[in-house]
Amino acid sequence: MLEIKNLCVSYGSVRALDEVNLRMAAGGLLHGIIGPNGAGKSTLMDAITGCARPTRGTVRMNGVDLTRRPVAWRRRHGMSRSFQRTSIFPGLTVREQLELVASQLGERDLRGIVLALDLGAVYERQADSIAYGDQRRVDIALALIGHPQLILLDEPAAGLSTAETVSLFDHLSTLTAQRGVSAIVVEHDVDAVFRFCAQITALDLGRVLVTGTPAEVRADARVIAAYLGSAA
């Protein structure tokens, strides 16, 4: 469903991504991206979603070359994203903003998203008055509206406690499986990534160290040296 080939992104003389290759199947899977600070994780998300222009390489989804397509085009054609900082509408109620986006993108199962992300208790409340964990779930709900095939989540658990992180990933796993949405997740909470993601890619200095199952990535000597060992 997603194919990234020889992807490079440079900022002047600095190469933030260096010949990155990645393939991802459809079908409701979570694919984690891990790596130390400066590894290129957010740059990869930017390049996939059109926020950064590659200097080389291609991004394809369902065989269509998206490399030069704008962000809005990708959103209308099945790719969405949530950012490290929530992008909700603070002055609107949860219901108002979800219904507004749903009306623009033709979402027919908004109730299913609300139930799956456990937003019923805050549905009529103004978004800036609800807890931060609830705001993160609203942000993910906004990204899921419109039946995207692929959703990219940049640190969805940032600022959450361990219990809140587990709850968020539980909701996310259930909803992506139910709706057949594949997700790429950049997350610093390594335990959550290894627990919930079927596939993981480890980056370091803009290059892919390894892509594989959680067990394969955890056992890889390069990943241990670059990331897991230092994190421990």
N, C-alpha and C positions, 0 to 999 in steps of 0.2 A: 504494500500500500504506500509506504514511504521509502524512497531510495535517495540517499545522499552519496554523491560520488566525487572524490578528490576535492573536497570543499576547502577553500582557503579564504581567510579574511585577514587583510593587512591594514594597519594604521601607521602610515609612514613606513619606517623601517622595521616596525614591530609586526610580526606575524602572529595574530591571535589564534587563528586556526590554521593547521598545517596538514593538508591532505587527509581530511577526515572522511571516512567512509562508514555508512550506517544503513542498514536495511531493517524495516519493521513491517510486520504483517498486520492485517486487519483483524478485528475480532475481539475487542474489549480487553486487550492486554495493557499492563503497566510496564513501561520501560524506563528504568532509572538512569540518571546521569550523575556520576559522582566524580570528585576530584578535589585537590587542594585549591585554595584561593589562587586565582590567576591561571587556572587550568584551561579556561576557555568555555566554561559551561554556559554562561549567559550570552556570550558571543554566538555560540552554536544556536541557542534559542532565537536570537535576533536574526541570524542568517536564514533559519528555517521559515520564520514568520514574515520575513521581508523588512524587518527593522534595520538590518545591516546588509549592505550589498557585497556579495562575495567578489573577490578579485580573481577567483578561478573556481571551477567545479560547477556542479548542478544539484538542484533540489527538485525531485519529481514526486508527485503524489498521484497514484493510479495511472502512471505512465505519462502524465501531463507535466511538462517542464514549467516549474513555478519560479525559477531563479530570478527572473526580472519582473515578476508580477508584484503589484502593490499590495500592501497589507489588507486593504478593504476587499480587494478581489479574492484574496485567499480566504477571508472570513466568509464571504458569500458562497465560496465553493468548498466548504467543508473543513477548514482549519481555523481553530480559535486558540486564544492564549489568555492566561492570567499571569500577572506580574508579581514581583516580590512585595510591592506595596499595593494594598487593595485599591481597586479602581471603581468602587461603588459610588452611587450618588447619595451623599450624606444627608441632603435635605429632603429626600423622598422616603416614603415607607418602603419596606422590602417588597410589598405587593406592587406598589406603583412602578418601581423600577423594573421588576421582573416582567410585569405585564407589558410595559412599554417596549422592552427589547423583544419580548415574545411576539408582539404585534408586528414588529418590523421584520422579523426573521421567519414568520410562519410557524412558530412552535405550537403544536397541538397537544402536548402532554406536559404542560407546565406543572400541573398538580403532581405528576409523577416525580419531577425534579425536586419540588418542594418537600414531598414526603421522604424521598430517598436521602435528602440532605438534612432532614429533621429541622426544617425551618418553620414549621407550623406555629410554634409558640411565639415567634417574633415576626410573623408575616405582616401584621398590621402596625408594627412599630417603625418609627423613623430610624433610618439606618445608622445615623451617628449616635444613637442612644443605646444600641445593643452591644453585647460583649464582643471583644476582638475576635474570638474564635467563631462567633456567629457571623461576623463580617467577612471572615475568610471563606466561610461556606457560601455566603451570598455571592462573593466574587467568583467562586467556582460555578455556582448556578448560572450566573450571567454568561460565563464562557461555554456552558453546556447547552444553552438555548439555541434552537435552530438545527438540532441534530447534526453537529459536526462529526466527521469521521475521525478526526484527530484533534486532540486538545493538548496544549503544551502548558505545563504548570511550573512556574519559576518560584521555587521555595514556598510551596503552599502552606507549610507548617511554621514559617518564620514567626517568631514571637509567641508560639504556643507552648504549653506545658507538655510533658511526655504523655499524659493521659489524653489531652486534647489532640495531640498529634495522632495517636492511635485511633481515636474516634474519627478524626477527619479522614484518615486513610481507609478505615473501615467503610465509611460512607462512599468514598471515592471508588473503592474496589467494587462495591455493590452496584453503584450507578453505571460505571463504565461497562461492567459485564451485562447488565440489563439492557442497556441501550446500544451495545456493540461499538462503543467508542474506544479507540486506542488512545493512550496517553503517554506522553514523554514527561517525566518528572525530574526536575533538578531539585535536589534536597540535601541539606547539610546533615540532617538526622539520618546517619548511615543505618542505624538499627531499623528504622521504618522502611528505608529503601530495600534492605535485604529481606525484610519480612514480607513486604507486599508486592514487590516488583518481580515479574516472571523473567525479565531480562535486564541486564545492567551493562552500561558502558562506562568504563573508567577513562578519564582524560587526564593528561598532564602536559603542561606547556603547549597546549593547543593540539596535541596529538592523541590518538586513541591508543591506550595501552592494551585494552582487551575488551571484548564484548562477549557475554556469556550468561549462564545461569548464575544465581547468587552464589552457589557453591563453587562454581568455576572461578568467579571473580574473587571471591574471598580467599581462595587458595593460590592465586596468581602472585608470584614473587615480585613482579614489577609493581603491582597494586599495593602490596604490603610495604614495599620500600618507599613508594611515592606518597602514600596516603594513609592506609590503615595502620601501619606501624607507627607513624608519627602521631596519628590521632589517638592511639592507645597510650 
